[in-house]
Amino acid sequence: MQKNEAREGRYSHPFTDVPAWADAAVAYMYSSNFTQGISRDKFNPGGLCSLQMYATFVLRALGYGNDFSYQTAIDAADELGLLPAITDNNDFLRGDMVSISYAPWPSK
């Protein structure tokens, strides 16, 4: 995402809990179908991000949105070679997010 595209675009989202500083980025991600929040009107910006959530986000951003479901995101990301050696979804840490983000991404 380019910052200007998110800031200057006319994107929207249904979430009532997004702080003003994050509004444009969340609206862009929602409009691009990268995120759907935790419910119809909640994004939960202060919540923890799980491996399942981040795998879903990355797969959608890479264009695999129709090739998996939220429930199968971890397996799909693993099959594509995106996951580092993470054995427990409960121990998903910032370093794991960086490892996934810098993994050689497969081309679709």
C-alpha positions in Angstrom: 0.0 0.0 0.0 1.2 3.4 -0.8 0.6 5.9 2.0 -0.8 8.5 -0.4 -3.2 6.0 -1.9 -4.7 5.2 1.5 -4.8 8.8 2.6 -6.1 10.3 -0.6 -8.5 7.6 -1.5 -12.2 7.7 -0.7 -12.3 4.4 1.2 -14.5 3.6 4.1 -15.1 0.9 6.8 -17.9 0.0 9.2 -15.7 -0.1 12.4 -16.6 2.1 15.3 -13.4 1.5 17.3 -10.6 2.7 14.9 -8.6 5.7 16.1 -8.5 8.7 13.8 -4.8 8.2 13.1 -5.4 4.7 11.6 -8.7 5.4 9.9 -7.4 5.9 6.3 -5.2 2.8 6.5 -7.9 0.6 7.9 -10.4 1.9 5.4 -8.0 1.0 2.6 -7.3 -2.5 3.9 -11.1 -3.1 4.4 -12.0 -1.8 1.0 -9.2 -4.0 -0.5 -10.6 -7.0 1.4 -7.3 -7.5 3.3 -9.2 -7.3 6.6 -12.7 -7.8 7.8 -12.3 -6.9 11.4 -13.5 -9.1 14.3 -17.2 -8.3 13.8 -19.4 -6.2 11.6 -18.5 -3.0 13.4 -15.4 -3.8 15.5 -11.8 -3.9 14.3 -10.2 -4.3 17.7 -7.1 -2.1 17.0 -5.6 -2.8 20.5 -6.1 -6.6 20.3 -3.4 -9.2 19.8 -2.8 -10.4 16.3 -2.8 -14.2 16.0 -0.9 -16.3 13.5 -4.3 -17.1 11.9 -5.1 -13.4 11.5 -1.8 -12.5 10.0 -1.6 -15.5 7.7 -5.1 -14.5 6.4 -4.0 -10.9 5.9 -0.9 -11.8 4.0 -2.6 -14.3 1.8 -5.3 -11.8 0.9 -2.7 -9.1 0.2 -0.8 -11.6 -2.1 -4.0 -12.3 -4.1 -4.9 -15.7 -2.7 -8.2 -14.5 -1.2 -10.3 -17.1 -3.1 -7.9 -20.0 -2.5 -8.4 -20.5 1.3 -10.7 -19.7 4.1 -10.0 -18.1 7.5 -10.1 -21.5 9.0 -7.5 -22.9 6.6 -5.2 -19.8 6.4 -2.4 -21.3 8.4 -2.2 -24.5 6.4 -2.4 -22.5 3.1 0.4 -20.1 4.2 2.5 -23.1 5.3 2.0 -24.9 2.0 3.2 -21.7 0.2 6.3 -21.7 2.4 5.4 -18.4 4.1 5.6 -19.6 7.7 8.7 -19.8 9.8 9.0 -22.6 12.3 6.1 -21.6 14.5 4.7 -24.4 16.5 2.1 -22.7 18.6 -0.4 -20.1 17.5 -0.5 -18.8 21.0 3.1 -17.9 20.9 2.9 -15.7 17.8 5.3 -12.9 18.3 6.3 -9.7 16.5 9.4 -11.5 15.3 7.3 -14.2 13.7 5.3 -11.4 11.9 8.6 -10.0 10.6 9.8 -13.5 9.4 6.5 -14.0 7.5 6.7 -10.5 6.0 10.3 -11.0 4.8 9.8 -14.5 3.5 10.3 -15.0 -0.2 6.7 -14.5 -1.3 5.4 -16.9 -4.0 4.2 -15.3 -7.2 0.6 -16.0 -8.0 
